[in-house]
């Protein structure tokens, strides 16, 4: 059974076998990482062709008799200040990855850290106030080398404020938005117990909230498009 160390209690915690004990599937992990990184791209790059560059309507010089090469426009791509040939244009880089494939890749990323021992858990409920000193001591007692990715839930506000300024911490992200690229790119992962539960639910294809109930406990509203 996969397990992880609880830094608060100094005890080993048994993890879910399905979520943290899966075999590594390289092709699906690669596809999911590409999809997530592509989705982060804005795609707003743009270049102008010779027809879009201002000016160049008049022929620079007559066709014959000057001894120079013939030219029809000063905005030719071979001229300085001319247009660009086959330059980048605004586009959407996103592509679809099947839901089950995403889930397999997510399990693979979680299982890698569980297998390598680079995953640790702590109790974020005891953080009554932000304390960078306590966060630094927790990471220091863990004794790992390399960057640490901290995964928390929306309720772990004090813990998030405590870890975000540490030099060794690569970033503090919510469990709901944790992707395969985040897990694969992290040398070590430190997650709260609530975050581990949410990651386990995501890996098993379960929702953290009921379909008819929002995260705040109030009935979720349905738009005409969703109906």
N, C-alpha and C positions, 0 to 999 in steps of 0.2 A: 504494500500500500504506500502511495506517495505521502510524504510528510514534509512539514516545514517547521522551523524553529520559531517559537513565540518569544520575542525579545522582552516582553513585559514580565512573563512568568518563568522564562528560561526553561520551558518545556516544549516537547515536540507535539505538533498538532497534526492529526491525520487529515489528509485532504481527500477530496472526491476522486475516485478512481477514474471516472469517465473524463472529467475535466483536466486532471493533472497527471494522469497515467497513460495518455495516448502516445502512440508511436509518432515519430516525426515524419511529416509528409512534405518534403522539400518543394515539389512543383506547385502545390497549392499555397504554401507559404509565400513562395516567390510571386505568384499571381496576385495574392491578396496585398502584399507589400507594394507591388507596382500600382495596383488600383488605388490604394490609400494615398500614396505619394502623388499620383497623378491627379487625384481629386483635390489636393491642396494647391495645385497650380492655378493661377488666375487665368492664364491664357489670353491676356490682354496685349501681348506683343503685336506690333504692327509695323510694317514698312511700306513705303510708297513705290509704286512702279513708275516708269517713265511717263506714263499718262497722268499720274496723280501729282507729280512734282510741279510746283508753280514755275511758270516761265517755259522757255524753250520752244515757243511757237514760231519764231522766225529762224530762217536758215542762217547759220553763223556766217557763211561766205558762199560765194557763187560756186557752182559745181565744178567748173573748169578754169584753168588759167592761173591759179594761185600757187601751184606747186605743192600744196598741202593735200592731205587725204580728204576725200569728200566727207561732208558731214551735213546731216539734215536737221539736227536738233542739238542744243547744248545740254539737254537733259538725258542724253543717251547713257546707258549703264556704264559705258567705258569712260565717261567723262567725270571729273570731280564735281560733285554736287548733282549728279544725275540720279536716275531711279535705280532701284534694286531689283535684280532678277531672281525670281523664286525665293524671295525673302519670307520671313514668318508673317503669318496673318492671324488675326484673332480666331481662336478655335477652342473647343471643349475637349479636354484630355481624358475625361472620365470614361470608364468602360465597366460593364457589368460583370460581377462575380456572383455565381449562384449562391443562394443562402446556405445550402448544406456545405458547399465548398468553403465558404467563409468560416463556418462553424468548425470544420475540421482543421483549418489553418489556425484558428484561435486556440483550439485545444493543443495543437502542436507547440505553439509559442508558450503557452502556460506550462506544458509538460517539460519543455527544455529547461526552464528555470527550476522546476521541482526536482528534476533528475540531477541537475548540476549542483544543487544546494545553494543556488543564488536567489532563493525566494525566502523572505522572512515576514513574519506577522507581528503586529503589535496592537495593543488595546488603545484605541483613540478615545474611548469614553472617559478616560481619566484625565484628559487634558481640559481642565476647567478654565485655563487662560493660556494665551500664546506664550511659548517659552523656547527661544532658539537654543538656549543653554541645555535644556532637557533633550531637545531633538538632536543636538550635536553629541551628547553623551550616549543616546540610544544608538546612533549610527557608529560612534566610536567603539562601543562595547561589542557591536556586531563584528567588527574587525575585518571587513571586506575591503578589497582593493578595487579601484575603478569607480565609475559613476554609479549613482543610485537613483532609480526611478521610484518615486513615491506615488502610490495609488490610494486615493481616499474616496469617500462619498461626500455628498453635498452637506451632510450633517457634521462632518469633521472639520469645521471651520478653524478652530483653534490649532489643530494639528497642521492644517495647511499653512497657516500663518507662521508656524514654528519652523517648518522644514524649508520654506521657499528661499531663504537667504543663505542656506548652507552651501559652501563651495563644492562639496562632493555630490550634492543632490543635482541631478540632471534636470529634473522638472517635477512638478506636482500636478497630477492630472486626475480627473474624476474617473471612477470605475466605469461609469456609463459610456464615456467616450474613449476608453482605452482600445487601441487597435493593435493589429498584429505587428505593424511597423514599430510601434512604441515598445512592445515587448521584445522583439527581436533586436532592436537597436540598443537596448539597455543591458549593461553588464550585470547589474543586480536590481532586484525588485523588492521594495518594502511596501507592504499593503496593510491596511487596517483589517480587522476581522470582518467588519461590515462590508468592506470592499471585496474581500475574498469571497464572501457569500454572494455578492452581486456578480462577480466574475464567474463563479461556479454556475449560477443561474443562467447567465448568458451562454456559457459553453454548452450547457444542457438544453438550450433552446427554450428556456423559461423566461417569462416576463417578471420583472421586479414588482410590478403593480398589476392589479386586475384590469382586464380590458374595459370594464365598465366603471372603473374608479381611477381617478388621477392620483398623482404622487402626493397631493396634499390631503387626500382622503375624501375629496369632494367628487361627485359624479362627473365623469368626463363628458364634455360636450362634443357632439358629432356634427360635422359640417355636411352640407348637402353633397359635396364631392365624395366624402367618405361613406355616406349611406348607400 
